[in-house]
Amino acid sequence: MSSVASSMRVVSMSRRCGALIGNSRHQHRSQSRRCSPALVAASSSSSSTSAAPAVTTPSASATPPTTPVPAYAPPLTIASVKADASENVQKTFTLQGWVRTVRAQKAMSFVELNDGSCLSGLQILCSSTTTDNYTLLENNDIATGAAVRVTGTLQESPAKGQAVELAATSLELVGVVVDPATYPLSKKRHTLEYLRTQAHLRPRTNVIGAVARIRSELSYATHTFFRGHGFWHVHTPIITASDCEGAGEQFVVTTLLGEGAEQESAEELEAAISEQGSAVRAAKDAKSDDVQAQVAKLLELKEKLAAASAGPADPNDVENDFFARRTSLTVSGQLNAEAFACALGKVYTFGPTFRAENSNTSRHLAEFWMVEPELAYADLQTDLSCAASYLRHCCQHVLDNCAEDVAFLDKNVFQRNDENEGTTLVERLQSVATQGFKAITYTEAVNLLLESGAKFEFPVEWGVDLQSEHERYLCEKVFNGPVAVTDYPKDIKAFYMRLNDDGKTVAAVDLLVPGVGELIGGSQREERLDVLERRMREMNLEPEDLWWYVDLRKYGSVPHAGFGLGFERLVQYCTGMENIRDVIPFPRYPGHADF
């Protein structure tokens, strides 16, 4: 049985056990209620010579005493204390977090505390005379990485680069570092490549912590934008029987694999059955209470032998698979979102997608998140306006809410070079947040590239897809800002994109930004039944395989459009991170799924 099937069986069995346990308790309570006081008293007197105490039955309407659940009150954070630092001076606070550095002296120690609420932590001033549990520092029990809780008074700091510090009156060690010498994140700086091997701890570093907070803010900005514009959030399926992009590079979902690799041999099982048979006979002879358990184990071994004799399941036998057809992890939620857009008007989906590309580049992941809105009664121009407005909203949100993190990444990560003409990370974000997108057609873009005289690794000609170098050249050299390219050749785009009147191009659009290239890809969807079916057959797709999608064109079809944004690409753009593996918490790529 595969791990998927095993999981389902475990859940199912757990529910059965829960039901049985619940019934048992119910029966016990029922039996207790059926016992009269007289019977209980009689039972007591039979085991004792003393008089039986009076027994009272609680009223059916009586309720046990309860304790009200208080409203959630989140603990104070370093960010909230520092936000009003001038007003909080001389006030007492209790803070908790993880130790970044410790400078311990005989009578005075300095602890840098960070709780993840902001980039810069807070210096904790500890004194041997005024701080309870100061011996924790004297004994080196508090080391880098330890979790602590500290109470103290906020005071102005004479040190350079920090306005305030906390003079600790008490110090508590919450989580110890077992061996400080082996803590993977010592004080020295580490490469991003090394941090990927410590993905469970790397959020504690300044770089990954800053990226995580910006990613969270971008997620929040995504929801506020679409909800603010009347979109409904739809959860599209992770497991699908359709390939939206038609690329075929999908992760197959099946319950027919996995047994053969760990399956015991027939000889081993036969020996185990013989041994277990002896155990059953011995239990019967001894009239043991576990006879049934021993028999059940014997039957389980015989089932395993039967499965081993039958050989491994055929992975192509889809009729006997869990879903009775070929299924895979989704590459896009677009097709499902279209169905809801044709009922709710405007929807968006925001979730994980998967591509089984054997690609080891800084731009590709096997698991990544997509933002995919769909708009009914919309054409390509409406789609483009929505996409550009969404992107501007996200960039402005980061500028307004992540200033400290952006400034840190700009100084320590963002590479200023000839390609971006020395611009800062803030300037990059401002260029999208404040500038309008210039729009050109694919044909115009190809002509501009050909006339530029620039040398490209991939030659340019009409009919080929634009590469990242072409897209960046248009943004950075030709227009010096974001640009939208529309009306691509039909042969390089997906079947669902609306065919233009020229019969050669489709109503598609890519939004390009400096430093990255394509950030958003969208199109007006083909709403005409006959054209959609013809386009599907041209691309070797059978309309019957997507009958439900075709059905949408039979029953109240309307012009509609949508776009998709790779969320990690957006996080890269807003953080300046070069490698996409550093902007997702636990990256999945060929040969790496350790965490």
N, C-alpha and C positions, 0 to 999 in steps of 0.2 A: 504493500500500500504506500502511496506517495505521501510526502509530508503534508500536502494540501488535504488529501483525503483523511490522513491521520488526525489532523487538526479538527476537521469537521466531526470525526467520530468522537474525539475527546470532548468537544463541546456538547455533542448530543448526549454522551454518556453522563457528563457532569450534570446536565439538566435533569436526566432521569434520576440520578442519585439524589439531587436536590429535592425532586418531587417525592421520592421514597422517604427521605429523611423527614420532610415536611409532613407527610402522611403519618409517619410513625409518631411524631410528636403530637399531631392532632389526635391520634387514637389514644395516646397516653393521657392527654388532657381530658379527652372525653370520658375515658374510664375513671379518671380521678373524680370528675364531676358526678359520674353515676354512683360512686361509692357514698353511701349515706353516713351521717355522723355515727349512727349506731354501729355500723359495720366497722368503721375505723376504730371506735372505742373498744369493740369486741376484740379486734386484732391486737390492740395495745394490751388489753388485760390478759390475753393468752400468753404473752411473753413477759409479763411482769406481775408480781404479787401486789404491787401498790395499786391504789385506785386510779382509774383512767381519768386524765384531765378532761374537762369539758372541751368539746370541739365545736367551733363555730364556722359556718359557711359564709364566705364573703358575699355581699350582695352582687347580683349580676350587673348592676349599674355602677358599681364602684370602679374607679379608674386609679391606676398606680400613680404615684407622684411623678411629675415631669419637670425637666429642666429646660427652659427656653433656650433655643439656639441663637446666639447673638449675631448681629450683622457683621459681615467681614470687615475687619479694620486692618488694612495692610500696614506692615511695619514701616517706620521711617526709613528713607533712603538717603544716601550721601548727596544725591542730586537735589533732593528737596531741601535738605539742610543748607546746601551751598547756594541754592537759588535765591534765598533771602538771607545771605550771610550777614550783612550789616545789622539786620533786625534780630538775628538769632544769637549774636555775641552775648556772652554771659548767661545763656540759657543752657539747661542740662538736657542731654539727649542720650538715648541708647541706640547704638548702631551695630550692625553685624555684617560680616563679609569675609573675604579671603585675603590673607596677608600677601602682599607683593614683595616687600623687602623688610628686613629688620636690621636696625643698627643698635645693638645692645651695648650698654656701658655699665659700669658698676652701680652708679646711682641714678642714671637717666638712660632711657631708651626711646628710639623713634621707630614707630611701626607705620608703614604705608598700607592703608586699608582700602580695598576696592570691593564694591558690592554689585558691579555690573550696571548700575543705573546711569553711569556717565563714564566718560573716558578717564578723567583725572580722579584719583582717589582722594583720600583725606589723611593727613598726617596725624597720628595718634601719639601724643606726648605722654610717656609713662615715667613715673618717679618711684623710687624705692621707698619713699616716705609717705606718699599720698595715694598710691595706686594699690588697691587690694590685689592679691595674687601676683605681685611683681616677681615672685620667685619663679613663675613660669618662664619669664625672660632670663632670669639668672641661670636657670637650669637648661636653657636652650630647648624648652618644650614647645615654644612657639617659633616656627620656622616658616620660610617661604612656602606658600600653599596651604597653610593651616587655616581652619575656619574658626573665627573668634567672635565674641560679642563683647562690646565695650560700652561703658557708661562714663560720661564726663561732661565737662563744661566747654562750650565753644568759645574760643578766644582768638583775638587777632594774632597773626603769625608774623614774626620778624624776618622769617626766611624769604628768600627771593623766589618768585614764581607761584606763591600761594598766599591767599588773603587771610585764611583762617586755619586753625588746627584745633584738635580736641584734646584738652587736658584730662586724661583718664583718671577716674576715681576707683573704677573696678574693671577687672579684666577676666574674661572667662574663655577657656579653651573648649570650643564646641566639637571640632573635628581635628584630630592630630594627623600630622604627616609621619607615617610609620618610620620611614628612613629618609631623612632630608637629602642624603647623598645620592639617592636614586630618583628624586623628584625630577621628572622629565623637563620641567620648565624652570630652569635655574634663572638667576638674574640676567645672565648674558643673553644677547640677542640670538634668535634662531632664524634660519632660513624658512621660507614658506614651504619649501619641499620637505624639510624636516617636520614642520608642524602638521603636514598632512598625515604623517605617521602617528601623530598624537591627536587625532581628531576629537577625541573625547575630552581633552584638556585644553586644546587650542583656543576655545572661546575666552579663556582667562587672559589671553594676551591682548595687548592694546590694539593691534591690527585687526584681528578676527573679531574682537569685541566691538570695535567701531563698525565693521562691515555688518555684523549681526544686528546692531541697532538701526543702521540705515536700511537694511533689508526689511526689518519689522515696520519701519515708518513707511516704506514704499508699499508694503502690503496694506497698511492702514489707508494710505492715500488712494490705493486702487479701489477699495471698497467705498470710501467716501465719495470719490468721483462718480462712480456708476450709480450708487444709491442716490446721490444728489441730483443725477440727471434722469431719474425715474426707471432705472434698470432693475430687474429682478435677478437675484443670484440663484443659479441652478447648479446642482451637483450632478455632473455627468458621470457615467460609469468608468471604472478603471479597467474592468474586463470587457472586451468587445469582440464581436465577430466580424468587424469591418476594418478596412485599412483606409483611413481618410486620405492619406497622401499617395497611396498606391505604390509606395516605395518597396514594400515587402520586407523591410528591415525591422521585424517585430519580435518581441519576446513571446514565445508560445506558452500558453497556460494549459496544462494537462495534468491529469491524475494517473496517467498510464506509465509514467516513468518513476524511477527511484527505487523500486523494489529489488531489482536484480543485483545492484551494486552491494547491498548489505544483506542479501538473502543468504541464510544458512544452507549448506549443501544437504542433499538428500541423505547422505550417509550420516551426517551429524544429527539430523533430525530423527532418523530411524533409531540411532543410539539413544537419543534423548527420550523418545517415545518408550523404548524398552525400559529405561530407567524409571520413567514416570509411571509406567504400568506396575512396576514393582512397588512404587510408593503408594499407589492406589490400593493394591492388595493388602499391603501392610496396614494401611489406615482402616480398611474394612475389618481385618482380623482383630485389630485393637479396638474396634468400635469407636474410633476417634471422631471428634466433632468436626474435623476438617476434611471429611471424606468428599463432600461436594466440591470443595475448593480444589482438591487434588484431581478429581474427575474433570473439572472445568479446565485445569491446566493441561491435562492429557488431550482433551478435545481440541484445544488451541494448537497444540503441537501437531496434531493430525491434520488440521486445516493448513498449517504452514507447509507440511509435507506435500499435501495435494497441490498447493500453489507452486511449490518448487518443482514438482514433477511436470506441471503444465508449462513451465518455462516463463520467461519474462513477457509482459504484455506488449502487444504491438502498438507502438506510438502512433501509427497511422490509422488505427481502428477507431476513428472518431465517433462512430455510432455507440461505442461502449464507453466513451469518455464521459466526464462529469456533465458537460453541457450538450453532449450528443452532437457536437459539431466542432470545427476548428475555432479556437478562441486565442486571443493574445492580449497583452497589456496595451492600453490605448496609446496611440501616437498623437491624438488630438480629440478634444471634446466637441469639435465644431459641428459635426453632423447632428449630434444629439441636441446641441444648443439651437440649431436651426429649427428643429421640431417645436421647441418651446417658444422660440421667437414668433413662430407662426400661430401662436395662441395667446401669449402674454405681451407681445409687442416688442419689448426690448429686454434682453437677458444677457447675462455674462457668466462664464464659468472660469474658475481659478483653481487649478489643481495640478497634480503631478502627471507627467506624460513620459513615455519611454521609447527609446530608439536603440535597436541592437546593432548600432554601427561600430565596427571594430576600428575606432578612430582614437588615436592617442595625441590629440592636439590640445592647445590651450583654449579652444573655442567649443569643444564638444563634451557632452555628458551623456551617459546612458539613461539617467533619470533626471528630469528637470521639470520646472513648473511653467505653465502657460496661462496667460490671461487672454480669454477669447470671448469678446462680446459679439452679439448678433442683433441686428436691427431690422425689424419688419418695415415695409413701406419706405425703403431707403435705397438710394443709388450710390454710385461710387463716390460722388462728391460729398454726400452726407457722411459716408464711411470715412473718407479722408479727414473731414473736419472733426469728427469724433476722435479719431486716432491722434491727430495733432494736439487737440485740446487736452486729451488724457495725458499725453507725454509732457506737455507744458505744466500741467497740474502737478505731476509727480516730481519734476525737477524743482519747481517752486516750493513744494512741500519740504523737500530735503534741505533746501537753502534756508527755509524758515525754522526748521525744527532740529537740524543736525549740524549746527555751525561748528561746534567743538570737534566732532568726529571728522567732518569734511576738512577742517583746517589741519588736523593731524595727518590724515591720509594725503592731503596735498603736499605736506612737508616731507613725509617719510615714504610714500608709496608712489604717488603720481609722477610719471616720467615726463619731464619737459624736454622736448627735443624738436628737431627740425620739422617732424611730421605734424606736430600740433602748434608749431611756430611759437613755442615758449609760453603758451597760455596756461593759466592756473586751472585747478579743478573747479574752483568757484566760477571762473569765466566760462568754462565749458558748460556748466549747468545753466548759467545765465543766458548763454547763447541760444539754448533751446527754450528756456522759460520765457524769454522776452521777444525773441525774433519769430517772425512768421515763417512758415515753411514755403519755400519756392517750389512750384510744381512744373515738371517737364515730362514729356512722353519718353518712352523707351527709345524710340527712333531718334529723337533729339539728343538723348544721352549718348547713344552710340556715335552719332555724328560729332558731338563735342569731343569725345574721347579720341576718335580717329583724327580729328583736326588738331588736337593738342600737340601731336608729335612726341608725346611721352612714350617711353618704353615700358611695357608691362610684361610680367611673367607669363600671363595668359593673353593671347592675342584677342583683339576685339573685332567682332563682325556681327552684322544683324542676324539674329536667330540664336545666338549663344547667350547663356545666362551670365549676368554680370557677376564678377568675382569681388571679393572684399577690397582688393586693390583698386578696382574701377570705381566702386562706390565711394571709397574714401577720397579718391582723387576728385570726384565731382563735388564732394562736401568741402574738402579742405583747400583745393586749388582753384576750382572754378567758381563756386558760389560762396565760399568762406562761411558756411553755416549749414543748417539742416535743409534737406531737399527731399521732395517726393517724386518718385518716378512712376508713371502710370502706363497702362496699355501695353503689356508685354506680349510677345508672340505666344500663340495658343499652345504650340508644341512643347514649350518648356514650363507650362503651368498645369495645375490640376484640373480634373474633369468638371468640377463644380463651379468654375469661374465663368461668368457670363460672356458669351461670344459677342464681339463687337460687330457692327454692321459691315466692316470691311472683310469679315470672314477669316482674317489672319491673326488678329490680336484679340485679347480678352480684357475685360474691365478689371484689371488688377492694379495694385499699388504697393510699392515698398517705400517706407520712410527711412531715410538714411541720415546718419548723424556723424559729425567729425569724430575721428578716433576709433570708431567701431565699424561704421558702414550700416548695413541693414539692421534696424532695431524692431521694426514692425512690418508685417506683410499682411495684406488684406485684399478683398475683392468684392465686387457685387456678385451675388450667387445667381446661377442660371435657374430662372423660374419657369422657363418654357419646357413643357414635358417632352416634346419631340426633339428639341435641340439637346436637352440633357441626355436622353437615351442615345442619340447619335454620337455625342461626345464620349459617352462611356464606352460604347462599342469601338470607337476609334482608338481608345486607350486600353483595349483588351479587357474591359470590365463588363460583366453581365448585369444588366439592370435588375434581373431577378434576384441577384445576391444582395442587393440593397433595395428590395421591394418597398420597404417602409419609407425610405428616403424619397424614392420615386413617387410614392403615394402623396407626398406633400404637394406635388405639382398637379395632382388630380383633384384635390379637394380644397378649393379656395386659395390657390397659389397667388402670391403677391411678390412684387419686387422686394428683395431684401439683400442685406450686405453685412459684412463682418470683417474682423481682423484678428490676428494672433500676435502676441508679444511674448518672446522668451524672457521670463522674469529674471533669470540669472544674467542675461545680456543687459537688462536695464540696471541691475545692481552693479554690474561691472562698470557701466557708463557713469553711474553716480558716485562710485568709490574710487575709480581709477585703477582698479585691480586688473592686472594683465592676464591672469589665469582664471578661467571660469571655475576651476576646482576650489578656489579660495573664497567663493561668494555663496556657497551652499553648505549647510552644516556638515553633512556627511556625503561627500561626492561619490558617485558611482560611475566607474569607467572601466575599460577592459582590465581584468585581473585584480580589481579592487572593490571589495564589498565587505571589508573587515568589521565595520562598526555598525 
